[in-house]
Amino acid sequence: MRYVKTARLVETGHSILYEAHDKKRDEPVVIKELKVSEASLTTARDVARFRRELRVQSEIAGPHFMPIFDMSMDSDPPFYVMPRAENNLKSFVDQNGPLDTAYAVSIFSQVVDAVEVMHAANVVHRDIKPENALLYNRKWVLSDFGLCRQRESGSTALTSHVGLGTVEYAAPEQFRNAAAANERSDIYSLGKVFYFLLTGKVPWPEVDLSRVPGEFEYIVSRCTREYPINRYQSVVDLKKHLLMLMFPDSELQTPREVVQGLQQRYTSGDVSTLDEIIRVIRQNSDDQRLYLDVVPRLHKSVLLGLGSRYETELKEVVRRCFEHVSEVRIQFEFVDTLAGFLDAIFDSSRDVELREYAMTTLLALARDYSRWNAAIVFADIADKCVKANSTFLLVEVLRGNPEGADFVAQWLRGKSMPPIVLNCL
């Protein structure tokens, strides 16, 4: 048996969660099983709901959601396996009290990002609450899609008119008609989660706006209005307002200026700005000046932070940066800047694919521009590969670009390279 259950965590009306040990991965995991009634009262709807939950959580997999390690609908009972989270947002706030405003906004922004991705996939969660926001790999991710509603081809996958949701956080319309819940219902729940983060108080039986820091009172108020038509109409609108309040001068600033200001704050010790740095860069992926003037000059400490917390997003940003580079004629001096950027990217990430991309791109720059400095930087990275037992990666890059390998050969021969590398020159 691969999984050894060690504790019973939570039991709901439809499922049971167990803490377990995964002998194959040798790490703690959580098993979620469909609750099968001893009286055979488990209905076809229960099974369909569990199957939908599993399908949705698999389809929208990504950095904003809890991953699924294993699953089986054919087992008795059906189950799926997730990593063991470090904490949930309810416990985190209960343990730490009302959070510092900047920290609360940083966490809330991560949850909002998850909801934005989910809505883009035509999924409405319908049970957004602090217990379903989990800390995993130092990020806050969304979980538990047991009550989700998925739109398919203009229709809905769930047509029940029974009220669903958690009373402290669910929108009023969910209790009148669960099938009527839409994206604005999730926005209502987000407003209550934000209230909880800012005040440390459960938003029930009412939201006491006098407890909310003044600058965020309007966001909480608008999210939690009784009628959906009076709320934000999309998560995108909510994010824009949140960003405007966090950075009041941003409407008068270019994305370049915003990122530069955030970077200055980060290097001065305000690590909460890291989330906004990656957000602004990704939201402005078509801004060529941002990607040519600012991204290649990001401080190495910023890149190290991004590589640690936002590896997937960093990979996306680096590729987009060099797409912009390919569209313009660049000066020789800028090649040196790009070489330094790629060197920092190599050091900032453990992702083999991103490291290979950085090395391949650097080798091409050195060759295409006959830039000795870029060749020297490549040779330094090659030395790091050998010392870190990643010689295979270096060999793959050299074999994939023989002309580039020929250009950097003299600098590589000046290093202590193993024969397998020298044979590529």
Long-range contacts (C-beta under 8 A, 24 or more apart in sequence): 2-70, 3-29, 3-31, 3-81, 5-31, 11-35, 12-146, 14-46, 14-49, 14-50, 14-146, 15-50, 15-146, 19-84, 20-81, 22-69, 22-81, 25-69, 27-83, 27-84, 28-84, 29-69, 29-81, 29-82, 29-83, 29-84, 30-81, 30-82, 30-83, 30-84, 30-85, 31-79, 31-80, 31-81, 32-79, 32-80, 32-81, 32-82, 33-77, 33-78, 33-79, 34-77, 34-78, 34-79, 35-77, 36-76, 36-77, 45-160, 47-78, 49-146, 49-158, 50-78, 50-146, 51-78, 52-145, 52-148, 52-150, 52-157, 52-158, 53-144, 53-145, 53-146, 53-148, 54-78, 54-80, 56-123, 56-145, 56-148, 56-150, 57-143, 57-145, 59-121, 60-117, 60-118, 60-121, 60-123, 62-117, 62-312, 63-139, 63-141, 63-310, 63-312, 63-313, 64-110, 64-113, 64-114, 64-117, 64-118, 64-139, 64-141, 64-142, 65-114, 65-117, 65-118, 65-141, 65-142, 65-143, 66-134, 66-136, 66-141, 66-142, 66-143, 82-143, 83-136, 85-134, 85-135, 85-136, 85-143, 86-134, 86-135, 86-136, 87-134, 87-135, 88-130, 88-131, 88-132, 88-133, 88-134, 88-135, 89-130, 89-131, 89-133, 89-134, 89-135, 89-140, 89-193, 89-196, 89-197, 90-129, 90-130, 90-131, 90-196, 92-130, 92-135, 93-130, 93-196, 93-197, 93-200, 94-200, 97-200, 98-197, 98-198, 98-199, 98-200, 99-197, 99-198, 99-200, 101-198, 101-213, 101-216, 102-270, 102-272, 103-272, 104-194, 104-197, 104-198, 105-216, 105-242, 105-246, 105-272, 106-272, 106-275, 106-276, 107-133, 107-140, 107-197, 108-190, 108-193, 108-194, 108-197, 108-242, 109-239, 109-242, 109-275, 109-276, 109-279, 110-139, 110-140, 110-141, 110-275, 111-140, 111-142, 111-190, 111-193, 112-190, 112-235, 112-238, 112-239, 112-242, 113-279, 114-140, 114-141, 114-142, 115-142, 115-186, 115-187, 115-190, 115-235, 116-235, 116-236, 116-239, 118-142, 118-186, 119-183, 119-186, 119-234, 119-235, 122-150, 122-151, 122-152, 123-148, 123-149, 123-150, 123-151, 124-148, 124-149, 124-150, 124-151, 124-181, 124-182, 124-183, 124-185, 124-186, 125-186, 125-189, 126-164, 126-165, 126-170, 126-174, 126-178, 126-181, 126-185, 126-186, 127-164, 127-165, 127-166, 127-169, 127-170, 127-189, 128-169, 128-186, 128-189, 128-190, 128-193, 129-166, 129-168, 129-169, 129-189, 129-192, 129-193, 130-193, 130-196, 130-197, 133-193, 138-308, 138-309, 139-309, 147-178, 149-178, 149-179, 149-181, 165-189, 167-204, 168-192, 168-202, 168-203, 168-204, 169-193, 169-203, 171-228, 172-226, 173-228, 182-228, 183-234, 183-235, 184-228, 184-231, 184-232, 184-233, 185-228, 186-235, 187-223, 187-231, 187-232, 187-234, 187-235, 187-238, 188-223, 188-224, 188-225, 188-228, 188-231, 190-223, 190-235, 190-238, 191-219, 191-220, 191-221, 191-222, 191-223, 191-224, 191-231, 192-223, 192-224, 194-219, 194-220, 194-223, 195-220, 195-224, 215-245, 216-245, 219-245, 243-276, 243-279, 243-280, 246-276, 247-276, 254-287, 254-289, 254-290, 255-280, 255-281, 255-283, 255-284, 255-287, 255-290, 256-287, 256-289, 256-290, 256-293, 256-294, 259-290, 259-294, 260-294, 263-298, 263-299, 263-302, 266-299, 266-301, 266-302, 266-305, 267-299, 267-301, 267-302, 271-305, 274-302, 274-305, 274-306, 274-309, 274-310, 277-302, 277-306, 278-306, 278-310, 278-313, 278-314, 278-317, 281-317, 282-313, 282-316, 282-317, 285-317, 285-320, 288-324, 288-327, 288-328, 291-320, 291-321, 291-324, 292-321, 292-324, 292-325, 292-328, 295-321, 295-341, 296-321, 296-334, 296-337, 296-338, 296-340, 296-341, 297-337, 297-341, 298-341, 298-344, 300-344, 300-347, 300-348, 303-344, 303-345, 303-347, 303-348, 304-347, 304-348, 306-348, 307-345, 307-348, 307-349, 307-350, 307-351, 308-348, 311-349, 311-350, 311-351, 311-354, 314-345, 314-348, 314-349, 314-354, 315-349, 315-351, 315-353, 315-354, 315-357, 318-345, 318-354, 318-357, 318-358, 319-357, 322-361, 332-369, 332-371, 335-365, 335-369, 335-371, 335-373, 335-374, 336-371, 336-373, 336-374, 338-362, 338-365, 338-374, 339-365, 339-366, 339-371, 339-373, 339-374, 339-377, 339-378, 340-377, 342-377, 343-377, 343-380, 343-381, 346-381, 346-384, 347-384, 352-393, 355-390, 355-393, 356-393, 356-396, 356-397, 359-385, 359-393, 359-394, 359-397, 360-397, 360-400, 360-401, 363-397, 363-398, 363-401, 363-404, 363-405, 363-407, 363-408, 364-401, 364-404, 366-404, 366-407, 366-408, 367-401, 367-403, 367-404, 367-407, 367-408, 370-407, 375-407, 375-408, 375-411, 376-411, 378-408, 378-411, 379-408, 379-411, 379-412, 379-414, 379-415, 382-408, 382-412, 382-415, 382-417, 382-421, 383-415, 383-416, 386-415, 386-416, 386-417, 386-418, 386-421, 391-418, 391-420, 391-421, 394-421, 395-420, 395-421, 395-424, 398-424, 398-425, 399-424
